[in-house]
Amino acid sequence: MNVDKEMIWLAIGFIGQALFSARFILQWLKSEREKKSVFPVAFWYFSIAGGITLLVYAIYRQDPVFILGQLTGLFIYFRNLYFVIYEQKVCTE
């Protein structure tokens, strides 16, 4: 079976989108469990994993709008993860 390059890149795009979408399902389930809106730490990890995968896909597709959107999002996801980790560290000291 010969899988061509375009099919591989399409699969990468779908994997990135699946990772990115999984964060919403995770957040929804956690919020339902706690009966309030919450963002578990895993939400940010899924955001980063999906964002990086989609950024790679956008770079391959040479889509400047998609690239800028993913870069901006990644900055925000990493910053939020930093705040979560910093807060946990401060609370344990």
Secondary structure, DSSP 8 states (H G I E B T S, - for coil): ----HHHHHHHHHHHHHHHHHHHHHHHHHHHHHHTS----HHHHHHHHHHHHHHHHHHHHHT-HHHHHHHHHHHHHHHHHHHHHHHHHHHHH-
